[in-house]
Amino acid sequence: MPTTCGFPNCKFRSRYKGADDPRHFYRVPKRPSILRERWLEAIGRTEDTIVGQTRICSCHFTGGEKKEGDVPVPDPEVDPPISVDISALNNSHSRSPMEKKKPKRPRMSVDRIVEGIRHPAQTAVAGGNPLPARPLVALLDGRDCSVEMPILKDVATVAFCDAQSTHEIHDKVLNEAVGAMMYHAITLTREDLEKFKALRIIVRIGVGYDNIDIKAAGELGVAVCNVPGFAVEEVADSTISLILNLYRRTHWYAEMVKQGKKLTGCEQIAEGGTGATRIRGEALGIIGLGRIGTAVAQRAKVFGFNILFYDPYLPDGVEKSLGITRVYTLQDLLFQSDCVTLHCTLNEHNHHLINEFTIKQMRQGAFLVNTARGGLIDENALAKALEEGRIRAAALDVHETEPFSYSSGPLKNAPNLLCTPHSAWFSEQSNNEVRESAAGEIRRAITGRIPHSLRNCVNKEYLMPGTNWPEAPPPHPELNGSAVAAYRYGPPQATHVVVPQPAPQTSAENHTIVSQVPLLSASAVVNMNSETAMSITTSKAEGD
């Protein structure tokens, strides 16, 4: 993340630094107080308005280099230099005889506090090399750590990188980070994972983990976790909203009104709503009956849909408990459905699950909805089907290339298309819950043992190849991923906030215990980026 100079009217950013440009940045000093006051006065800030990461570039100091006691000025070549005599301030403070005789109380260390409480295995890793006393945890592709900090600040140093690739991550993170949290903006291949020297756990802040090579991570000794119960209600509600928009043409009517079109009379209304149809009695086909697929089915039944689903991983009888119809081939589902909605994760087996061939198996004029993963649909084939009318309308919350832009890509001229920016998951509640759950998983790794203490480790079978694990269902050529959710995780559960405790939890997902590798503890918030030096926020930020 580029750094911007905090001096008034100075727009210098580290991004614009040339090869021969010697400029660099200095933080606002915290002490002595008189020097800090002079700095704040020079940059027009107060203690209430100063930002913890504020830096001043070196061009505001005489000779391009800050010396002890220097105060920044707008232009050192024109403005006289300002300096505070630090040595005089240090010498002027003399302690009283009573203060000199008063013994200093030794500070009790964390290890001494928890002595006799911490499990002996937590003091060393396999091979006898202890982990750092202050383990570093990094948020790779984000900046906001306000939710994670209350959970992790007493056991780890938390850093943010705001990176789009590992090339933008600071060397300190690559060399020392024990844990990493990430959204979907960054991808970790085997080559990327090998750059991390101390990494032990990665937590994907979300459900899908197709942007992480979990097999390579396991072979490198890195556990990968996700948050499988994340945003089930939000995505299901958004899916139903998109389906209703396709059937009732609400979005297109609203756009016509916004554009100033006056729809008066039944003929104009009918012309503007071409394709609108009644919902009751329509067949809704769900591909992947995991948590979200099940939630969509429950909601859609209320509107009068006849529900079909295809999921090769679920045992027989699930359809009877939910009162819906099961089909056993993808072809049957596509042929019988008036509307098809996708709810499975993406992998090498189901990439472009909806393509030119499978679209021809769908009913003429069917609807298509995707709130799962963009790579499940061949966008070129979808654009052609929309133009020909084979698919009446489509609604996509996810796309092959994100962020999505109408002005580029194969869908730019496609008619009857409704697109949203991968936002079906979002609500204030779900945003906080997923981050709390991810931080809780990191905390369990630090205070417990890997992978024994982890609740949602998705690559245990790769962590110790020699261990005898229960056989997982083989990958299906047409479908894999969240469809396994009901089989691997059990029936849907209410969304809840994960309480950060190291209590282990066993499930079909967790298989068996492999190794017992401990981590240790520490605290702080750190900004890490390849273009800037490491910086620690003020204690005020830590307490927020």
PATORSE-513516 format. One record per residue (C-alpha): x, y, z. Coordinates in Angstrom, 1 decimal, m for minus. Example, Ala and Ser with C-alpha at 12.3 -4.5 7.8 and 13.67 -1.06 7.14 Angstrom:
2
{rec {12.3, m4.5, 7.8}},
{rec {13.7, m1.1, 7.1}},
//
This chain:
544
{rec {0.0, 0.0, 0.0}},
{rec {1.6, 3.3, m1.0}},
{rec {2.3, 5.8, 1.8}},
{rec {1.2, 9.4, 1.5}},
{rec {3.0, 12.3, 3.1}},
{rec {0.9, 13.9, 5.9}},
{rec {2.3, 17.4, 5.6}},
{rec {m0.4, 19.9, 4.4}},
{rec {m0.4, 20.4, 0.6}},
{rec {2.3, 17.7, 0.1}},
{rec {0.9, 15.1, m2.2}},
{rec {4.0, 12.9, m2.4}},
{rec {3.3, 9.2, m2.4}},
{rec {5.7, 6.3, m2.2}},
{rec {4.0, 4.9, m5.4}},
{rec {5.5, 7.8, m7.4}},
{rec {9.0, 7.4, m6.1}},
{rec {11.5, 7.1, m8.9}},
{rec {14.6, 4.9, m9.1}},
{rec {16.9, 7.8, m8.1}},
{rec {14.5, 9.5, m5.6}},
{rec {16.1, 9.4, m2.1}},
{rec {12.9, 10.5, m0.3}},
{rec {11.6, 8.4, 2.6}},
{rec {9.2, 8.8, 5.5}},
{rec {9.3, 9.6, 9.3}},
{rec {6.7, 8.9, 11.9}},
{rec {5.4, 11.7, 14.1}},
{rec {7.4, 11.3, 17.4}},
{rec {5.5, 10.3, 20.6}},
{rec {8.0, 11.8, 23.0}},
{rec {9.2, 14.1, 24.3}},
{rec {5.8, 15.9, 24.5}},
{rec {7.2, 19.3, 23.5}},
{rec {8.7, 17.9, 20.3}},
{rec {5.4, 16.1, 19.5}},
{rec {3.5, 19.3, 20.1}},
{rec {5.8, 21.2, 17.7}},
{rec {5.3, 18.5, 15.0}},
{rec {1.5, 18.5, 15.4}},
{rec {1.6, 22.3, 15.1}},
{rec {3.7, 22.2, 12.0}},
{rec {1.4, 19.7, 10.2}},
{rec {m1.8, 21.3, 11.4}},
{rec {m3.0, 18.4, 13.5}},
{rec {m4.1, 17.9, 17.1}},
{rec {m4.1, 14.8, 19.4}},
{rec {m7.8, 14.3, 18.4}},
{rec {m7.2, 14.5, 14.6}},
{rec {m3.8, 12.8, 14.3}},
{rec {m3.8, 9.4, 12.6}},
{rec {m1.6, 6.7, 14.0}},
{rec {0.0, 5.9, 10.6}},
{rec {0.7, 9.6, 9.7}},
{rec {4.2, 10.0, 8.2}},
{rec {6.1, 13.0, 6.9}},
{rec {8.4, 12.7, 3.8}},
{rec {12.1, 13.6, 4.1}},
{rec {11.8, 16.6, 1.7}},
{rec {10.5, 18.7, 4.7}},
{rec {13.8, 18.5, 6.5}},
{rec {17.1, 20.3, 5.8}},
{rec {19.3, 18.2, 3.6}},
{rec {16.6, 15.6, 3.1}},
{rec {17.4, 13.9, 6.4}},
{rec {15.8, 14.3, 9.9}},
{rec {18.1, 14.9, 12.8}},
{rec {17.4, 14.6, 16.5}},
{rec {14.9, 17.4, 17.5}},
{rec {14.1, 18.5, 13.9}},
{rec {10.6, 19.8, 13.2}},
{rec {9.3, 19.6, 9.6}},
{rec {8.9, 22.8, 7.6}},
{rec {7.0, 23.4, 4.2}},
{rec {10.2, 24.1, 2.2}},
{rec {13.6, 23.8, 3.9}},
{rec {15.3, 25.8, 1.1}},
{rec {13.0, 28.8, 1.9}},
{rec {11.8, 28.4, 5.4}},
{rec {14.2, 28.6, 8.4}},
{rec {14.8, 25.2, 10.1}},
{rec {13.1, 24.5, 13.4}},
{rec {14.7, 22.3, 16.0}},
{rec {14.1, 21.4, 19.7}},
{rec {17.0, 20.8, 22.0}},
{rec {16.3, 17.2, 23.1}},
{rec {19.5, 16.9, 25.2}},
{rec {18.6, 19.9, 27.3}},
{rec {15.1, 18.4, 28.0}},
{rec {16.6, 15.1, 29.0}},
{rec {19.2, 16.7, 31.4}},
{rec {16.7, 19.1, 32.9}},
{rec {14.7, 16.2, 34.4}},
{rec {16.3, 15.2, 37.6}},
{rec {14.9, 12.6, 40.0}},
{rec {14.4, 13.3, 43.7}},
{rec {16.5, 11.4, 46.3}},
{rec {13.3, 9.4, 47.2}},
{rec {12.8, 8.5, 43.6}},
{rec {16.4, 7.3, 43.2}},
{rec {16.0, 5.0, 46.3}},
{rec {12.7, 3.6, 45.3}},
{rec {13.2, 0.1, 43.8}},
{rec {11.7, m0.5, 40.4}},
{rec {9.1, m3.3, 40.4}},
{rec {10.0, m6.0, 37.9}},
{rec {7.5, m6.6, 35.1}},
{rec {5.9, m10.0, 35.2}},
{rec {6.2, m11.8, 31.9}},
{rec {3.4, m13.7, 30.1}},
{rec {5.3, m16.9, 30.5}},
{rec {5.5, m16.4, 34.3}},
{rec {1.8, m15.6, 34.6}},
{rec {0.8, m18.8, 32.7}},
{rec {3.5, m21.0, 34.3}},
{rec {1.9, m24.2, 35.4}},
{rec {m1.2, m23.5, 33.3}},
{rec {0.0, m23.8, 29.7}},
{rec {0.3, m27.3, 28.4}},
{rec {4.0, m28.4, 28.2}},
{rec {3.5, m29.2, 24.5}},
{rec {2.9, m25.5, 23.9}},
{rec {6.5, m24.5, 24.7}},
{rec {8.1, m26.1, 21.7}},
{rec {7.3, m27.4, 18.3}},
{rec {8.3, m30.6, 16.6}},
{rec {12.1, m30.7, 16.5}},
{rec {12.5, m28.7, 19.7}},
{rec {12.6, m25.2, 18.1}},
{rec {10.3, m22.8, 20.1}},
{rec {8.1, m20.5, 18.2}},
{rec {8.4, m16.7, 18.6}},
{rec {7.1, m15.4, 21.9}},
{rec {5.1, m12.8, 19.9}},
{rec {3.6, m14.8, 17.0}},
{rec {2.7, m12.5, 14.0}},
{rec {m0.7, m12.9, 12.4}},
{rec {m1.3, m11.0, 9.1}},
{rec {m4.5, m9.9, 7.3}},
{rec {m3.2, m10.3, 3.7}},
{rec {m5.7, m8.5, 1.5}},
{rec {m7.4, m6.0, 3.8}},
{rec {m6.8, m3.1, 6.1}},
{rec {m9.5, m3.1, 8.8}},
{rec {m8.6, m5.2, 11.8}},
{rec {m11.1, m3.6, 14.2}},
{rec {m13.1, m6.7, 14.6}},
{rec {m10.2, m9.1, 14.9}},
{rec {m8.2, m7.1, 17.4}},
{rec {m10.4, m7.6, 20.5}},
{rec {m10.1, m11.3, 19.9}},
{rec {m6.4, m11.5, 19.1}},
{rec {m4.7, m8.6, 20.8}},
{rec {m3.8, m10.5, 24.0}},
{rec {m2.2, m13.4, 22.2}},
{rec {m0.7, m12.1, 18.9}},
{rec {0.7, m9.2, 16.9}},
{rec {m1.8, m8.4, 14.2}},
{rec {m0.6, m7.0, 10.9}},
{rec {m2.4, m5.9, 7.8}},
{rec {m0.9, m5.9, 4.3}},
{rec {m3.7, m4.8, 2.0}},
{rec {m2.0, m6.7, m0.8}},
{rec {m3.3, m8.1, m4.1}},
{rec {m0.4, m10.6, m4.5}},
{rec {2.5, m11.9, m2.4}},
{rec {4.9, m9.5, m4.2}},
{rec {3.2, m6.6, m2.2}},
{rec {3.6, m8.3, 1.2}},
{rec {6.3, m7.0, 3.5}},
{rec {9.4, m9.3, 4.0}},
{rec {8.8, m9.4, 7.8}},
{rec {5.4, m11.0, 7.2}},
{rec {6.8, m13.5, 4.7}},
{rec {9.6, m14.4, 7.1}},
{rec {7.8, m14.3, 10.5}},
{rec {4.0, m14.6, 10.1}},
{rec {2.7, m17.7, 11.8}},
{rec {m0.9, m17.1, 10.8}},
{rec {m2.7, m15.5, 7.9}},
{rec {m6.3, m14.3, 7.3}},
{rec {m7.5, m13.6, 3.8}},
{rec {m10.6, m12.7, 1.7}},
{rec {m10.9, m13.6, m2.0}},
{rec {m8.8, m10.7, m3.4}},
{rec {m5.5, m12.6, m3.3}},
{rec {m4.5, m16.0, m4.6}},
{rec {m2.0, m18.4, m2.9}},
{rec {m0.4, m21.0, m5.2}},
{rec {2.3, m23.4, m4.2}},
{rec {4.9, m20.8, m5.3}},
{rec {3.3, m18.1, m3.2}},
{rec {3.0, m20.4, m0.1}},
{rec {6.7, m21.3, m0.4}},
{rec {7.6, m17.6, 0.2}},
{rec {6.2, m17.8, 3.8}},
{rec {8.9, m19.2, 6.1}},
{rec {7.0, m19.6, 9.4}},
{rec {3.4, m19.9, 8.3}},
{rec {1.4, m22.6, 10.2}},
{rec {m2.3, m21.6, 9.5}},
{rec {m4.3, m19.8, 6.9}},
{rec {m8.0, m18.9, 7.6}},
{rec {m10.1, m17.9, 4.6}},
{rec {m12.6, m15.3, 5.8}},
{rec {m15.5, m16.9, 4.0}},
{rec {m16.7, m20.2, 2.7}},
{rec {m14.9, m20.9, m0.6}},
{rec {m11.2, m21.6, m0.6}},
{rec {m10.6, m22.1, m4.4}},
{rec {m8.0, m19.3, m4.2}},
{rec {m5.7, m21.4, m2.0}},
{rec {m3.8, m24.5, m3.1}},
{rec {m4.8, m26.5, m0.1}},
{rec {m2.9, m29.6, m1.1}},
{rec {0.4, m27.7, m1.5}},
{rec {m0.4, m25.9, 1.9}},
{rec {m0.8, m29.3, 3.6}},
{rec {2.4, m30.6, 2.1}},
{rec {4.2, m27.6, 3.4}},
{rec {2.7, m28.1, 6.9}},
{rec {0.2, m25.2, 6.7}},
{rec {m3.4, m25.8, 7.9}},
{rec {m6.1, m24.1, 5.8}},
{rec {m9.5, m23.3, 7.5}},
{rec {m12.7, m21.6, 6.3}},
{rec {m15.9, m20.3, 7.9}},
{rec {m18.5, m22.7, 6.5}},
{rec {m21.5, m21.3, 8.3}},
{rec {m20.9, m17.8, 7.0}},
{rec {m23.7, m15.7, 5.5}},
{rec {m26.0, m18.6, 4.8}},
{rec {m29.2, m16.5, 5.4}},
{rec {m27.8, m13.5, 3.5}},
{rec {m26.9, m15.5, 0.3}},
{rec {m30.1, m17.4, 0.4}},
{rec {m32.2, m14.2, 0.8}},
{rec {m30.2, m12.6, m2.1}},
{rec {m30.7, m15.6, m4.3}},
{rec {m34.5, m15.4, m3.7}},
{rec {m34.4, m11.7, m4.4}},
{rec {m32.6, m12.3, m7.8}},
{rec {m35.1, m15.0, m8.7}},
{rec {m38.1, m12.8, m7.9}},
{rec {m36.5, m10.0, m10.0}},
{rec {m36.2, m12.3, m13.0}},
{rec {m39.7, m13.6, m12.7}},
{rec {m41.4, m10.3, m12.0}},
{rec {m39.0, m8.0, m14.0}},
{rec {m38.9, m5.6, m11.1}},
{rec {m35.3, m4.4, m11.9}},
{rec {m36.1, m3.6, m15.5}},
{rec {m39.3, m1.7, m14.6}},
{rec {m37.4, 0.4, m12.1}},
{rec {m34.7, 1.2, m14.7}},
{rec {m37.4, 2.3, m17.2}},
{rec {m38.9, 4.7, m14.6}},
{rec {m35.4, 6.0, m13.8}},
{rec {m34.7, 6.7, m17.4}},
{rec {m37.9, 8.8, m17.7}},
{rec {m40.0, 6.4, m19.7}},
{rec {m43.8, 6.8, m19.1}},
{rec {m45.5, 3.5, m19.1}},
{rec {m49.2, 4.2, m19.4}},
{rec {m51.7, 1.6, m20.4}},
{rec {m51.6, m2.2, m20.4}},
{rec {m49.8, m2.4, m23.8}},
{rec {m46.8, m0.4, m22.6}},
{rec {m46.7, m2.2, m19.3}},
{rec {m46.8, m5.5, m21.1}},
{rec {m44.1, m4.4, m23.6}},
{rec {m41.8, m3.3, m20.7}},
{rec {m42.4, m6.5, m18.8}},
{rec {m41.9, m9.0, m21.6}},
{rec {m40.8, m12.3, m20.0}},
{rec {m42.6, m11.7, m16.7}},
{rec {m44.4, m14.9, m15.5}},
{rec {m46.3, m16.3, m12.6}},
{rec {m44.2, m18.1, m9.9}},
{rec {m46.6, m20.6, m8.5}},
{rec {m46.1, m24.1, m10.0}},
{rec {m42.7, m23.3, m11.6}},
{rec {m39.9, m25.8, m11.1}},
{rec {m36.8, m24.4, m9.4}},
{rec {m33.7, m26.6, m9.9}},
{rec {m31.0, m26.3, m7.2}},
{rec {m27.5, m27.6, m8.0}},
{rec {m25.8, m28.3, m4.7}},
{rec {m28.0, m28.8, m1.6}},
{rec {m25.6, m27.6, 1.1}},
{rec {m26.4, m25.0, 3.7}},
{rec {m27.2, m22.3, 1.3}},
{rec {m29.0, m24.6, m1.2}},
{rec {m31.2, m25.9, 1.6}},
{rec {m32.0, m22.4, 2.9}},
{rec {m33.0, m21.4, m0.7}},
{rec {m35.2, m24.4, m1.0}},
{rec {m37.0, m23.6, 2.2}},
{rec {m37.6, m20.0, 1.1}},
{rec {m38.6, m20.9, m2.4}},
{rec {m41.3, m23.4, m1.2}},
{rec {m43.2, m20.5, 0.4}},
{rec {m43.5, m18.8, m3.0}},
{rec {m45.0, m21.9, m4.6}},
{rec {m42.0, m23.3, m6.4}},
{rec {m41.8, m27.0, m7.0}},
{rec {m38.2, m27.7, m5.8}},
{rec {m35.8, m30.1, m7.6}},
{rec {m32.2, m30.6, m6.5}},
{rec {m29.1, m32.4, m7.8}},
{rec {m26.4, m33.3, m5.4}},
{rec {m24.4, m36.6, m5.9}},
{rec {m22.9, m36.4, m2.4}},
{rec {m26.0, m36.5, m0.2}},
{rec {m27.3, m39.8, 1.1}},
{rec {m30.8, m41.0, 0.2}},
{rec {m33.6, m39.7, 2.3}},
{rec {m32.6, m36.0, 2.6}},
{rec {m35.3, m35.1, 0.0}},
{rec {m37.9, m36.8, 2.2}},
{rec {m37.0, m34.8, 5.3}},
{rec {m37.2, m31.5, 3.3}},
{rec {m40.3, m32.4, 1.2}},
{rec {m38.6, m31.7, m2.1}},
{rec {m37.8, m33.8, m5.2}},
{rec {m34.4, m35.3, m6.0}},
{rec {m32.9, m36.0, m9.4}},
{rec {m29.8, m38.1, m9.9}},
{rec {m28.3, m36.6, m13.0}},
{rec {m27.5, m33.0, m13.9}},
{rec {m29.2, m33.6, m17.3}},
{rec {m32.5, m34.4, m15.6}},
{rec {m32.3, m31.3, m13.4}},
{rec {m31.6, m29.0, m16.4}},
{rec {m34.4, m30.6, m18.5}},
{rec {m37.1, m30.4, m15.8}},
{rec {m36.3, m26.9, m14.3}},
{rec {m37.8, m23.6, m15.3}},
{rec {m35.2, m21.8, m13.2}},
{rec {m31.7, m23.1, m12.3}},
{rec {m29.7, m21.8, m9.3}},
{rec {m26.1, m22.7, m8.5}},
{rec {m24.9, m23.4, m5.0}},
{rec {m21.6, m25.4, m5.2}},
{rec {m18.0, m24.4, m4.9}},
{rec {m15.5, m24.2, m7.7}},
{rec {m12.8, m26.7, m8.5}},
{rec {m11.1, m28.4, m11.4}},
{rec {m14.0, m30.9, m11.8}},
{rec {m16.9, m28.4, m12.2}},
{rec {m15.2, m25.4, m13.9}},
{rec {m17.7, m24.2, m16.6}},
{rec {m20.4, m26.6, m15.3}},
{rec {m22.9, m24.4, m17.3}},
{rec {m21.5, m24.3, m20.8}},
{rec {m22.8, m24.4, m24.4}},
{rec {m23.5, m28.1, m24.1}},
{rec {m25.4, m28.0, m20.8}},
{rec {m27.3, m24.9, m21.8}},
{rec {m28.8, m26.8, m24.7}},
{rec {m30.1, m29.3, m22.2}},
{rec {m32.1, m26.6, m20.3}},
{rec {m35.7, m25.7, m21.1}},
{rec {m36.2, m23.1, m23.7}},
{rec {m36.6, m19.8, m22.0}},
{rec {m35.4, m20.9, m18.6}},
{rec {m33.9, m18.6, m16.0}},
{rec {m30.3, m18.9, m14.6}},
{rec {m29.0, m17.6, m11.2}},
{rec {m25.5, m17.9, m9.8}},
{rec {m24.5, m16.7, m6.3}},
{rec {m21.8, m19.4, m5.9}},
{rec {m18.6, m19.0, m8.0}},
{rec {m18.2, m17.2, m11.3}},
{rec {m16.1, m19.9, m12.9}},
{rec {m19.1, m22.3, m12.8}},
{rec {m20.5, m20.6, m15.9}},
{rec {m19.0, m20.1, m19.3}},
{rec {m19.8, m16.5, m19.8}},
{rec {m19.3, m16.7, m23.6}},
{rec {m21.9, m19.5, m23.8}},
{rec {m24.2, m17.6, m21.5}},
{rec {m24.0, m14.4, m23.6}},
{rec {m24.8, m16.3, m26.8}},
{rec {m27.8, m18.1, m25.1}},
{rec {m29.2, m14.7, m23.8}},
{rec {m28.9, m13.2, m27.3}},
{rec {m30.6, m16.1, m28.9}},
{rec {m33.4, m16.2, m26.2}},
{rec {m32.6, m19.8, m25.2}},
{rec {m32.1, m18.4, m21.7}},
{rec {m34.8, m15.8, m21.0}},
{rec {m32.9, m13.9, m18.3}},
{rec {m30.0, m14.4, m15.9}},
{rec {m28.9, m13.0, m12.6}},
{rec {m25.2, m13.2, m11.6}},
{rec {m23.7, m12.1, m8.3}},
{rec {m20.3, m13.7, m9.1}},
{rec {m18.3, m13.5, m12.3}},
{rec {m15.2, m15.1, m13.9}},
{rec {m13.3, m11.8, m13.7}},
{rec {m13.9, m9.7, m10.6}},
{rec {m14.5, m6.8, m10.1}},
{rec {m17.0, m7.1, m12.9}},
{rec {m17.5, m4.4, m15.5}},
{rec {m20.3, m4.2, m18.0}},
{rec {m18.0, m2.3, m20.4}},
{rec {m15.7, m5.3, m20.9}},
{rec {m15.9, m9.0, m21.2}},
{rec {m18.3, m11.3, m23.1}},
{rec {m21.4, m10.2, m21.3}},
{rec {m21.2, m6.5, m22.2}},
{rec {m23.9, m6.7, m24.9}},
{rec {m26.0, m9.5, m23.4}},
{rec {m29.7, m8.6, m22.9}},
{rec {m31.8, m9.5, m19.9}},
{rec {m28.9, m9.7, m17.6}},
{rec {m28.9, m8.6, m13.9}},
{rec {m25.5, m8.3, m12.2}},
{rec {m24.4, m7.5, m8.7}},
{rec {m20.8, m7.1, m7.4}},
{rec {m20.3, m10.3, m5.4}},
{rec {m22.3, m8.8, m2.6}},
{rec {m24.9, m11.5, m1.8}},
{rec {m23.0, m12.3, 1.4}},
{rec {m23.1, m8.9, 2.9}},
{rec {m25.0, m7.6, 5.9}},
{rec {m23.6, m5.8, 8.9}},
{rec {m24.2, m8.9, 11.0}},
{rec {m22.7, m11.4, 8.6}},
{rec {m19.6, m9.2, 8.1}},
{rec {m18.9, m9.1, 11.8}},
{rec {m19.7, m12.7, 12.4}},
{rec {m17.4, m14.1, 9.7}},
{rec {m14.5, m12.0, 10.9}},
{rec {m15.1, m13.0, 14.5}},
{rec {m15.2, m16.6, 13.5}},
{rec {m12.0, m16.3, 11.5}},
{rec {m10.2, m14.6, 14.3}},
{rec {m11.5, m17.3, 16.7}},
{rec {m10.0, m20.0, 14.6}},
{rec {m6.6, m18.2, 14.6}},
{rec {m6.8, m17.8, 18.3}},
{rec {m7.5, m21.6, 18.7}},
{rec {m4.4, m22.3, 16.7}},
{rec {m2.3, m20.0, 18.8}},
{rec {m3.5, m21.1, 22.2}},
{rec {m4.1, m24.7, 21.3}},
{rec {m2.5, m27.2, 18.9}},
{rec {m2.7, m27.7, 15.1}},
{rec {m4.9, m29.3, 13.8}},
{rec {m6.4, m30.8, 17.0}},
{rec {m7.8, m27.4, 18.2}},
{rec {m9.2, m26.3, 14.8}},
{rec {m12.9, m26.6, 14.0}},
{rec {m12.9, m26.1, 10.2}},
{rec {m9.6, m27.4, 8.8}},
{rec {m10.2, m28.3, 5.1}},
{rec {m6.8, m29.9, 4.3}},
{rec {m6.1, m32.3, 7.2}},
{rec {m5.7, m35.2, 4.7}},
{rec {m2.7, m33.4, 3.2}},
{rec {m1.0, m32.3, 6.5}},
{rec {0.3, m35.8, 7.3}},
{rec {0.2, m38.0, 4.2}},
{rec {1.3, m41.1, 6.2}},
{rec {m1.7, m40.9, 8.6}},
{rec {m4.6, m43.2, 8.0}},
{rec {m7.6, m40.9, 7.4}},
{rec {m11.2, m41.9, 6.8}},
{rec {m11.9, m41.9, 3.1}},
{rec {m13.7, m38.7, 1.9}},
{rec {m16.2, m39.0, m1.0}},
{rec {m14.3, m38.9, m4.3}},
{rec {m14.6, m35.8, m6.4}},
{rec {m17.5, m36.0, m8.8}},
{rec {m16.9, m35.0, m12.5}},
{rec {m19.8, m32.6, m12.5}},
{rec {m20.1, m31.2, m9.0}},
{rec {m18.0, m30.8, m5.8}},
{rec {m17.8, m28.4, m2.9}},
{rec {m20.6, m26.9, m0.9}},
{rec {m22.9, m29.7, m2.0}},
{rec {m20.9, m31.8, 0.4}},
{rec {m21.8, m29.5, 3.2}},
{rec {m24.8, m31.4, 4.5}},
{rec {m22.9, m34.6, 4.2}},
{rec {m19.7, m33.4, 5.8}},
{rec {m21.1, m30.9, 8.3}},
{rec {m24.5, m32.2, 9.2}},
{rec {m27.8, m30.3, 8.9}},
{rec {m27.9, m26.5, 8.7}},
{rec {m27.4, m24.7, 11.9}},
{rec {m28.3, m21.2, 13.0}},
{rec {m25.7, m18.6, 12.3}},
{rec {m23.8, m17.7, 15.5}},
{rec {m20.7, m15.9, 16.6}},
{rec {m17.7, m18.1, 17.4}},
{rec {m16.5, m17.6, 20.9}},
{rec {m12.7, m17.6, 20.8}},
{rec {m12.0, m20.5, 23.1}},
{rec {m9.5, m23.3, 22.4}},
{rec {m12.1, m26.0, 23.0}},
{rec {m11.8, m28.7, 20.3}},
{rec {m14.7, m29.9, 18.3}},
{rec {m14.9, m33.1, 16.3}},
{rec {m17.0, m33.6, 13.2}},
{rec {m17.1, m35.5, 10.0}},
{rec {m15.2, m32.5, 8.5}},
{rec {m12.3, m32.8, 11.0}},
{rec {m11.7, m36.5, 10.4}},
{rec {m9.1, m37.5, 13.0}},
{rec {m6.3, m35.8, 14.9}},
{rec {m3.0, m35.8, 13.0}},
{rec {m0.3, m33.8, 14.7}},
{rec {m0.2, m31.6, 17.8}},
{rec {1.8, m28.5, 17.1}},
{rec {1.6, m25.5, 19.5}},
{rec {1.9, m21.8, 19.0}},
{rec {2.5, m19.0, 21.6}},
{rec {1.3, m15.5, 22.3}},
{rec {1.7, m11.6, 22.2}},
{rec {m0.1, m8.4, 21.1}},
{rec {m0.2, m5.2, 18.9}},
{rec {m1.5, m4.0, 15.5}},
{rec {1.0, m3.7, 12.7}},
{rec {0.8, m2.3, 9.1}},
{rec {3.0, m4.5, 6.8}},
{rec {3.5, m3.7, 3.1}},
{rec {6.4, m4.2, 0.7}},
{rec {6.6, m0.5, 0.0}},
{rec {6.6, 0.7, 3.6}},
{rec {8.4, m0.2, 6.8}},
{rec {6.7, m1.9, 9.6}},
{rec {4.7, 0.4, 11.9}},
{rec {2.8, m0.2, 15.1}},
{rec {m0.3, 1.7, 15.9}},
{rec {m0.7, 3.7, 19.1}},
{rec {m2.1, 2.1, 22.3}},
{rec {m5.3, 4.1, 21.7}},
{rec {m5.9, 2.1, 18.5}},
{rec {m5.3, m1.1, 20.3}},
{rec {m7.9, m0.4, 22.9}},
{rec {m10.6, 0.6, 20.3}},
//
